[in-house]
Amino acid sequence: MTQTYLSHYQCALCGRAYALDIVTYTCPTCGAVGTLDMRYDYTALRRDLTPAHLSAQTQPHTLTMWRYLPLLPMTETAHIPPLHVGWTPLIPAPRLAAALGLREVWLKDDGRNPTGSLKDRASAMVVGRAQQLGVNVITTASTGNAAAALAGLCASVGMRAVIFVPAKAPPAKIAQLLVYGATVLLVDGTYDDAYALSLQASAEYGWYCRNTGMNPYTAEGKKTAALEICEQLGWQSPDALIVSVGDGNIIAGQHKGFYDLHQLGWVERIPRLIGVQAAGSDNLVRAWEQGISAEAMQRGGTETLADSISAGLPSDRTKALRAVRETGGAYLRVTDAEILAAIPSMARASGVFAEPACAAAYAGLIKAVESGVVRTGESVVLLVTGSGLKDIRGAMQSVEGEGGYPVGREINAVRDVVARLNLA
């Protein structure tokens, strides 16, 4: 058992502190918009832990997200699910950097996680917590990735998962849930409809709810990507982090990770956080542009082919707005056409194949450079939150009109293609 340094919950909206055994999900005073931060005893952590201590670890779990166990709300390795989640590669992308006039660009490739997305980090944390609580059933609403992550992590420990998914979610993502044995409820509506229905069912049947933002353990799992980035950069922060945004929980989690490290004095600064949304589902962009508070936000659109970032009213909007405003970052919108163009563009310049929601972040990086939000000569990390294999339909759209070169069984046909394409 590892010593816990977790101190209390704190509402991101009103600032009220709560003992850990008093609340489970959100602030009792502020309701759904009052998502909770987990606060740690940073004084004790600074005294007891150093980066050198982390580097010296040799236990099997220390080449996963659980290498940061003292900085997480888990205390027992016995509750860690067996799948290898986290410690994904930070890939240099010099050709992308050169094309954009940046000093350095890195791709944090979380498509390497067991179910193919960053959401595995949150689900691993929630499943670990559920095992601590003795829970038998976990539920969530998702457009696909969070659902797959929960289904896979539940399967790894023999726990039941009940998933609420919009019926229009990509077939490949729904198939993944069924393969893992989850109970899949296909909702005739949007992600927001699925979210509301999952809350009702959770309350009625007493299921533990993983829902993004609402469950404070989700951001604690996702923050481990930021911890890894800083360690992989030699305990340095990039100038900016670019991330696609739907519900807001990923960008909130990255902010929390950088915040924790800054409190410990392990990094000198928190990078500017830049969130990218699809133009058809850009509620946070509009709130940032117009100075609207999280509690004043109204439900917006959900129309985008990037299903993973489709959210009419982002559930973690309070922390998502704070992440950008406190770091001097920005919110940017990109069109579906720009998202589709970014899929092969990023893949061909880096070798990393991203689903549409992640390609949105690269489209946003291009726009950030063009608009001066990211400046020439800066260093940038692009958070690749999901594998392109998650949405083959989107990938096919991105290369529509392209094709192979038919050849017969004779070398002369090959010679013709080589000559035409100047490949020799």
Steps between C-alpha positions, in 0.01 A plus 500: 500500500631843399454798729219723381570871464145577390359772723148602393265587215459861389223635279647657187217756497434619857825382662330314786705217647349162580628203697566197283219296656234772466447520123530257212451699182443879483465794740175471701463879489578569132356183350616358168706806402696474826743228400756412762878524518698258710746687717818349645732579789767658282719587798525134598551395141789745454656357816454132413524477122739611227524430127800280580277280716270442203788418268636244746177296512524141381158347573304371196236774524758778477515489121132596487294798619528351849866604529351823645308319776595752776347777282178304447194428717575125506693343786501126433670333205263205549221710348696595188340338191742266317493668157805710407360854499716805451871570457423549131772638271572868446597503134707782346351633177774712341333520158181637655708749697689613190182538296343718770813697591511365854806409700368159603178301464436179690205263467385334821357184344230372733356288222750242632286431809321161527168609349659762276436829679601727786166417667661179630678716758173623648336158487797331667473749784122461532514120487771504767279722716200275438699202625587694815130568552394141430286608205357239261369716214641817341311709248590784267376697202735532206528562128728196489850544644411535868259212458765275343746597771254416775392175332860385456613592849191340656563183299856488632374467861171317440275797575175580319469812281174655382560747217267767360610589146335711228371258238690695231841432659755344260428126455863412576469658843172323577651169387788553743253531790322181402827309467587593857160373619354832613125554514447759226192722496471683166331832572283658233650846552818697559785445742332747736185286492706189578673687784170602660359149469807342657468733800138397551587132477798539732282665764223245463714185513789617714761445230835679533512772233815564300354795310764742380556802722228404744719229653812676636710188448480545122713816493748342743550215255533729200748731675759221482555586133628844609721341767651271237556784254700698755706199606565403138623855435742481794260671742444792265170640374442579133398852407154378403284189509235454230205272572163436339208569733149360536384463860805690623632230731822427311616862491395533865703191585810632322471827689476309828810294418709805417359680806602215731855493364529879527384485862775246566759721330582229247422727202560873476175588326167371376478507118234691313209264443327530165172320449362419157132438426307409188308794352173309536555439871692804623333601825826555688648704214203736511510524879871587488456753220207674670622478860207283606527318834458126529177531695351732234572268207201362311473183296651533154538297184627144462546477124842369404649187348751501788263314731746488791483879541127545446346646818215750514568606860847386613471332839843617620453853365603675822845344509537506120453877488727547800774295335519738204435827682753440778779396264457776242390246242217505251208312352489455124242350263566296188263378231430138419674553166813621683480200733481255211792666323707479818474119529724410202704820535612413851543130421719566195727743686533299822385141453231544767147404392236687702122482509307815397475644851878488540564628151292800607783589737748505211261710291482731802879517524516616137242769577680597822823563310321694225322721755803556724354311797807277470811693404787410270784332687286358781482139615163325484358166610200369310292257704391216271206364695390208280611263226383548143386138506218616728316655206586340168202670338648840584839392372347388171328836463832675553655331195190491283598531135841348557572144397762244418654430161373180335774293341502167326736215574781631281785727611436738209181621668698577815763683292227720352376605847853561629580719203173695525552570871874562467574238768826371354 
